[in-house]
């Protein structure tokens, strides 16, 4: 994906698109705190330490910035994706965001048929 992303990035944007392979928990995110307008967490919160992932995303976006979560639906079987047993529901992601703190209500829920949903989280203006 990194190679493909680099190849598809228009030349005039190549300095602004950074595509790397890294273990964020070991190597860090290599992004200054509060430096991003948006952070994307797509099909990843079923893995270990979802609170830690949300906290890291929160730290990367500026106050008022967007943390966009997309995940496989947990209420219906899908042709791909992790076991239904480990997929978070929208309500679970909202609960994790409240646990982490620093996200402004309301939390927007998006329907992304047929196999996904999204949760739009905004970092609070206060931190």
TORDO-931643 format. One record per atom (N, C-alpha, C, CB): residue number from 0; atom name; x, y, z. Coordinates in steps of 0.1 Angstrom, whole numbers, plus 5000, padded with zeros to 4 digits. Atoms other than C-alpha are relative to their C-alpha. Glycine has a CB too. Example, Ala and Ser with C-alpha at 12.3 -4.5 7.8 and 13.67 -1.06 7.14 Angstrom:
// residues 2
 resi name    x    y    z
    0    N 5009 4988 5000
    0   CA 5123 4955 5078
    0    C 5009 5012 5000
    0   CB 4990 5000 5012
    1    N 4991 4989 5000
    1   CA 5137 4989 5071
    1    C 4992 5011 5008
    1   CB 5004 5005 4986
// end
This chain:
// residues 127
 resi name    x    y    z
    0    N 5008 4988 5000
    0   CA 5000 5000 5000
    0    C 5009 5013 5000
    0   CB 4991 5000 5012
    1    N 4992 4988 4999
    1   CA 5028 5024 5008
    1    C 5006 5003 4986
    1   CB 5012 4998 5010
    2    N 4994 4998 5014
    2   CA 5044 5019 4973
    2    C 4989 5005 4991
    2   CB 5005 4987 4995
    3    N 5011 4995 5008
    3   CA 5010 5023 4957
    3    C 4996 5014 5003
    3   CB 4988 4990 5002
    4    N 5003 4987 4997
    4   CA 5002 5054 4976
    4    C 5010 5010 4995
    4   CB 4999 5001 5016
    5    N 4989 4991 5006
    5   CA 5035 5070 4967
    5    C 4999 5002 4985
    5   CB 5014 4995 5004
    6    N 5001 5000 5014
    6   CA 5030 5061 4931
    6    C 4988 5008 4995
    6   CB 4999 4986 4994
    7    N 5012 4993 5004
    7   CA 4995 5076 4930
    7    C 4999 5014 5005
    7   CB 4988 4992 5005
    8    N 5000 4986 4995
    8   CA 5003 5108 4948
    8    C 5005 5010 4989
    8   CB 5009 5001 5013
    9    N 4996 4990 5010
    9   CA 5004 5138 4924
    9    C 5013 5006 5005
    9   CB 4989 5010 4998
   10    N 4987 4994 4997
   10   CA 5038 5154 4922
   10    C 4999 5012 5008
   10   CB 5008 5003 4987
   11    N 5001 4987 4993
   11   CA 5026 5187 4935
   11    C 4995 4998 5015
   11   CB 4989 5009 4993
   12    N 5003 5003 4986
   12   CA 5014 5170 4967
   12    C 5010 4990 5007
   12   CB 4986 4994 5001
   13    N 4991 5010 4995
   13   CA 5043 5146 4972
   13    C 5007 5004 5013
   13   CB 5010 4996 4990
   14    N 4993 4996 4988
   14   CA 5059 5167 4999
   14    C 4990 5000 5012
   14   CB 5005 5015 4998
   15    N 5010 5000 4989
   15   CA 5026 5167 5019
   15    C 4995 4986 5004
   15   CB 4989 5009 4996
   16    N 5005 5013 4998
   16   CA 5019 5130 5017
   16    C 5011 4991 5005
   16   CB 4993 4994 4987
   17    N 4989 5008 4995
   17   CA 5040 5108 5039
   17    C 4994 4986 5003
   17   CB 5005 5006 5014
   18    N 5005 5014 4999
   18   CA 5034 5070 5035
   18    C 5012 4992 5005
   18   CB 4995 4995 4986
   19    N 4990 5008 4994
   19   CA 5054 5048 5058
   19    C 4994 4987 5006
   19   CB 5008 5008 5011
   20    N 5004 5012 4993
   20   CA 5053 5013 5073
   20    C 5007 5001 5014
   20   CB 5004 4987 4993
   21    N 4995 4999 4987
   21   CA 5057 5015 5111
   21    C 4991 4993 5010
   21   CB 5003 5014 5004
   22    N 5008 5005 4989
   22   CA 5046 4999 5143
   22    C 4998 5012 5009
   22   CB 5007 4988 5008
   23    N 5002 4987 4993
   23   CA 5031 5030 5159
   23    C 5002 4998 5015
   23   CB 4985 5004 4998
   24    N 4997 5001 4986
   24   CA 5033 5015 5194
   24    C 5015 4999 5004
   24   CB 4993 4987 5005
   25    N 4986 5002 4998
   25   CA 5070 5007 5191
   25    C 5007 5013 4995
   25   CB 5006 4988 4993
   26    N 4992 4989 5007
   26   CA 5082 5035 5167
   26    C 4994 5014 5002
   26   CB 5001 4997 4986
   27    N 5007 4987 4999
   27   CA 5057 5062 5176
   27    C 4993 5004 4986
   27   CB 5009 5011 5005
   28    N 5007 4996 5012
   28   CA 5037 5081 5150
   28    C 5008 5010 4992
   28   CB 4987 5006 5004
   29    N 4991 4991 5007
   29   CA 5064 5106 5140
   29    C 4992 5012 4994
   29   CB 5007 4993 4989
   30    N 5008 4988 5004
   30   CA 5038 5134 5139
   30    C 4999 5009 5012
   30   CB 4985 4995 4996
   31    N 5000 4991 4989
   31   CA 5040 5165 5160
   31    C 4986 5001 5006
   31   CB 5004 5014 4995
   32    N 5012 4998 4993
   32   CA 5013 5169 5186
   32    C 4991 5011 4994
   32   CB 5002 5002 5015
   33    N 5009 4990 5005
   33   CA 4982 5188 5174
   33    C 5003 5006 4986
   33   CB 4999 5011 5010
   34    N 4996 4995 5013
   34   CA 4995 5190 5139
   34    C 4991 4997 4988
   34   CB 5014 4996 4997
   35    N 5008 5005 5011
   35   CA 4969 5173 5118
   35    C 4985 5005 5001
   35   CB 5000 4985 5000
   36    N 5014 4996 5000
   36   CA 4934 5184 5107
   36    C 4992 4987 5002
   36   CB 4997 5006 4986
   37    N 5007 5013 4999
   37   CA 4923 5147 5105
   37    C 5009 4988 5002
   37   CB 4991 4998 4988
   38    N 4993 5012 4998
   38   CA 4934 5113 5116
   38    C 4990 4989 4997
   38   CB 5006 4999 5014
   39    N 5009 5011 5004
   39   CA 4919 5081 5101
   39    C 5004 4987 5007
   39   CB 5001 4998 4985
   40    N 4999 5014 4994
   40   CA 4914 5048 5120
   40    C 4990 4991 4993
   40   CB 4998 5001 5015
   41    N 5009 5008 5008
   41   CA 4900 5024 5094
   41    C 5003 4985 5003
   41   CB 5002 5003 4985
   42    N 5000 5014 4998
   42   CA 4893 4988 5104
   42    C 5012 4995 5009
   42   CB 5001 4993 4987
   43    N 4989 5003 4992
   43   CA 4918 4988 5132
   43    C 4996 4998 5015
   43   CB 5011 5010 4999
   44    N 5003 4999 4986
   44   CA 4900 4992 5165
   44    C 4996 4986 5006
   44   CB 4989 5009 5003
   45    N 5002 5014 4994
   45   CA 4893 4954 5169
   45    C 5013 4994 5005
   45   CB 4994 4991 4989
   46    N 4987 5005 4995
   46   CA 4930 4949 5176
   46    C 5003 5005 5014
   46   CB 5011 5005 4990
   47    N 4996 4996 4986
   47   CA 4948 4954 5209
   47    C 5000 5015 5002
   47   CB 5013 4993 5003
   48    N 4999 4987 4994
   48   CA 4946 4985 5229
   48    C 4993 5011 4992
   48   CB 5014 5004 5001
   49    N 5008 4990 5007
   49   CA 4918 5005 5212
   49    C 5000 5014 5007
   49   CB 4986 4996 4999
   50    N 4999 4988 4993
   50   CA 4920 5031 5240
   50    C 5012 5008 4996
   50   CB 4999 4998 5015
   51    N 4987 4994 5003
   51   CA 4956 5037 5233
   51    C 5001 5006 4985
   51   CB 5011 4990 5002
   52    N 5001 4996 5014
   52   CA 4949 5040 5195
   52    C 4992 5013 4999
   52   CB 4994 4990 4991
   53    N 5008 4988 5000
   53   CA 4922 5066 5201
   53    C 5007 5012 5007
   53   CB 4987 4998 5007
   54    N 4992 4990 4994
   54   CA 4944 5085 5225
   54    C 5011 5006 4991
   54   CB 5006 4995 5013
   55    N 4990 4995 5009
   55   CA 4972 5087 5200
   55    C 4994 5008 4989
   55   CB 5008 4987 4994
   56    N 5007 4992 5010
   56   CA 4948 5099 5173
   56    C 4996 5013 5005
   56   CB 4988 4992 4994
   57    N 5004 4987 4994
   57   CA 4935 5125 5196
   57    C 5011 5010 5002
   57   CB 4993 4997 5014
   58    N 4988 4991 4998
   58   CA 4970 5138 5203
   58    C 5005 5005 4987
   58   CB 5011 4992 5007
   59    N 4995 4995 5013
   59   CA 4978 5141 5166
   59    C 4992 5011 4994
   59   CB 5000 4988 4990
   60    N 5008 4989 5007
   60   CA 4948 5163 5156
   60    C 5000 5012 5009
   60   CB 4986 4994 4998
   61    N 5001 4987 4994
   61   CA 4945 5199 5164
   61    C 4987 5001 5007
   61   CB 5002 5012 4990
   62    N 5013 4998 4994
   62   CA 4917 5211 5187
   62    C 4990 5003 4989
   62   CB 5000 5012 5010
   63    N 5011 4998 5010
   63   CA 4885 5209 5166
   63    C 5003 4990 4988
   63   CB 5000 5014 4995
   64    N 4997 5009 5011
   64   CA 4902 5183 5143
   64    C 4992 4987 5001
   64   CB 5015 4996 5001
   65    N 5009 5012 5002
   65   CA 4885 5151 5131
   65    C 5008 4987 5002
   65   CB 4994 5000 4987
   66    N 4995 5014 5000
   66   CA 4893 5115 5141
   66    C 4989 4992 4994
   66   CB 5003 4995 5015
   67    N 5010 5008 5007
   67   CA 4874 5094 5116
   67    C 5003 4986 5002
   67   CB 5000 5004 4985
   68    N 4999 5015 4998
   68   CA 4867 5058 5125
   68    C 4991 4993 4990
   68   CB 4997 4997 5015
   69    N 5008 5009 5009
   69   CA 4855 5033 5099
   69    C 5003 4986 5005
   69   CB 5002 5003 4985
   70    N 4998 5014 4996
   70   CA 4849 4997 5109
   70    C 4990 4991 4994
   70   CB 5000 4999 5015
   71    N 5009 5010 5005
   71   CA 4834 4965 5097
   71    C 4988 4999 5010
   71   CB 5007 4986 4999
   72    N 5012 5002 4991
   72   CA 4798 4961 5110
   72    C 5001 4988 5009
   72   CB 4987 5000 4991
   73    N 4999 5011 4991
   73   CA 4795 4939 5140
   73    C 4986 4993 5001
   73   CB 5004 5004 5014
   74    N 5013 5006 4999
   74   CA 4758 4931 5135
   74    C 4996 4991 4988
   74   CB 4990 5011 5001
   75    N 5003 5009 5011
   75   CA 4759 4912 5102
   75    C 5013 4994 4995
   75   CB 4993 5008 4988
   76    N 4988 5006 5006
   76   CA 4783 4887 5086
   76    C 5004 5008 4987
   76   CB 4997 4985 4996
   77    N 4995 4993 5011
   77   CA 4805 4903 5059
   77    C 5009 4991 4992
   77   CB 5007 5013 5004
   78    N 4992 5009 5008
   78   CA 4825 4887 5030
   78    C 5015 5000 5004
   78   CB 4999 5004 4986
   79    N 4986 4999 4996
   79   CA 4858 4899 5046
   79    C 5000 5006 5015
   79   CB 5009 5009 4991
   80    N 4999 4994 4987
   80   CA 4870 4912 5079
   80    C 5003 4990 5011
   80   CB 4988 5008 5003
   81    N 4997 5008 4988
   81   CA 4878 4899 5114
   81    C 4987 4993 5004
   81   CB 5006 5008 5011
   82    N 5012 5007 4994
   82   CA 4855 4876 5133
   82    C 4990 5010 5006
   82   CB 5005 4990 5011
   83    N 5011 4992 4994
   83   CA 4822 4891 5143
   83    C 5002 5002 5015
   83   CB 4986 4994 4998
   84    N 4999 5000 4986
   84   CA 4831 4883 5179
   84    C 5010 5011 5005
   84   CB 5005 4987 5005
   85    N 4990 4990 4996
   85   CA 4860 4909 5180
   85    C 4997 5013 4994
   85   CB 5014 4995 4997
   86    N 5002 4987 5006
   86   CA 4845 4937 5160
   86    C 4992 5009 5009
   86   CB 4991 4998 4987
   87    N 5007 4990 4991
   87   CA 4835 4968 5180
   87    C 4987 5005 4993
   87   CB 5009 5012 5003
   88    N 5013 4994 5005
   88   CA 4800 4982 5176
   88    C 5002 5016 5001
   88   CB 4988 4996 5009
   89    N 5000 4985 4999
   89   CA 4794 5020 5171
   89    C 4999 5004 5015
   89   CB 4989 5006 4992
   90    N 5002 4997 4986
   90   CA 4783 5021 5208
   90    C 5013 4998 5008
   90   CB 4989 4992 5006
   91    N 4987 5003 4993
   91   CA 4816 5005 5219
   91    C 5010 5010 4997
   91   CB 5005 4986 4996
   92    N 4990 4990 5004
   92   CA 4837 5030 5199
   92    C 4996 5013 5007
   92   CB 5000 5002 4985
   93    N 5004 4988 4993
   93   CA 4817 5059 5214
   93    C 5003 4999 5015
   93   CB 4985 5002 4999
   94    N 4997 5002 4986
   94   CA 4822 5044 5249
   94    C 5016 5002 5002
   94   CB 4996 4986 5005
   95    N 4985 4999 4999
   95   CA 4860 5041 5243
   95    C 5004 5015 4999
   95   CB 5007 4992 4989
   96    N 4996 4985 5002
   96   CA 4861 5078 5231
   96    C 4996 5007 5012
   96   CB 4992 5005 4988
   97    N 5003 4993 4987
   97   CA 4843 5089 5263
   97    C 5010 4996 5010
   97   CB 4986 4996 5005
   98    N 4990 5004 4991
   98   CA 4868 5068 5283
   98    C 5013 5008 4998
   98   CB 5003 4985 4999
   99    N 4988 4993 5003
   99   CA 4897 5085 5266
   99    C 4999 5014 5004
   99   CB 5004 4998 4985
  100    N 5002 4986 4997
  100   CA 4882 5119 5270
  100    C 5006 5009 4989
  100   CB 5006 5004 5014
  101    N 4995 4990 5009
  101   CA 4889 5151 5251
  101    C 4993 5001 4986
  101   CB 5014 4997 4997
  102    N 5007 4999 5012
  102   CA 4864 5145 5223
  102    C 4987 5007 5003
  102   CB 4996 4985 4994
  103    N 5012 4992 4998
  103   CA 4835 5169 5219
  103    C 4988 4993 4996
  103   CB 5001 5014 4993
  104    N 5013 5005 5005
  104   CA 4799 5157 5218
  104    C 4994 5009 4990
  104   CB 4991 4997 5012
  105    N 5005 5014 5002
  105   CA 4779 5148 5198
  105    C 5010 4992 4991
  105   CB 4986 5000 4995
  106    N 4992 5009 5009
  106   CA 4796 5118 5182
  106    C 4991 4996 4989
  106   CB 5005 4988 5008
  107    N 5008 5003 5012
  107   CA 4783 5114 5147
  107    C 5002 4986 4996
  107   CB 5003 5010 4988
  108    N 5000 5014 5005
  108   CA 4774 5079 5135
  108    C 4996 5001 4985
  108   CB 4990 4991 5008
  109    N 5002 5000 5015
  109   CA 4776 5073 5097
  109    C 4997 4985 4996
  109   CB 5012 5005 4993
  110    N 5003 5013 5006
  110   CA 4761 5044 5078
  110    C 5007 4999 4987
  110   CB 4984 4998 4998
  111    N 4992 5002 5012
  111   CA 4784 5031 5051
  111    C 4997 4987 4994
  111   CB 5016 5002 5004
  112    N 5005 5013 5004
  112   CA 4765 5003 5035
  112    C 5009 4994 4989
  112   CB 4986 5001 4994
  113    N 5008 5009 4992
  113   CA 4767 4975 5030
  113    C 5007 4994 5012
  113   CB 4996 4989 4991
  114    N 4993 5007 4990
  114   CA 4795 4964 5053
  114    C 5007 5008 5011
  114   CB 5011 4992 4993
  115    N 4992 4992 4990
  115   CA 4809 4993 5073
  115    C 4991 5011 5007
  115   CB 5011 5007 4993
  116    N 5006 4988 4993
  116   CA 4799 5021 5097
  116    C 5011 5010 5003
  116   CB 4992 4996 5013
  117    N 4990 4990 4996
  117   CA 4817 5053 5107
  117    C 4996 5007 5012
  117   CB 5003 5009 4988
  118    N 5003 4992 4988
  118   CA 4820 5073 5138
  118    C 5010 5012 4998
  118   CB 5003 4993 5014
  119    N 4992 4987 5002
  119   CA 4832 5110 5134
  119    C 5001 5006 5014
  119   CB 4993 5010 4991
  120    N 4997 4995 4987
  120   CA 4849 5122 5165
  120    C 5008 5013 4998
  120   CB 5009 4990 5009
  121    N 4993 4987 5001
  121   CA 4860 5158 5170
  121    C 5008 5002 5013
  121   CB 4990 5012 4998
  122    N 4992 4996 4989
  122   CA 4888 5168 5193
  122    C 4994 5012 5006
  122   CB 5015 5001 4997
  123    N 5005 4988 4993
  123   CA 4875 5192 5219
  123    C 5008 5012 4998
  123   CB 4999 4997 5015
  124    N 4992 4988 5002
  124   CA 4885 5228 5214
  124    C 5008 5003 5012
  124   CB 4990 5012 4997
  125    N 4993 4997 4987
  125   CA 4897 5228 5250
  125    C 5012 4990 5002
  125   CB 4991 4999 5012
  126    N 4989 5009 4998
  126   CA 4922 5200 5245
  126    C 4997 4987 4995
  126   CB 5004 4999 5014
// end
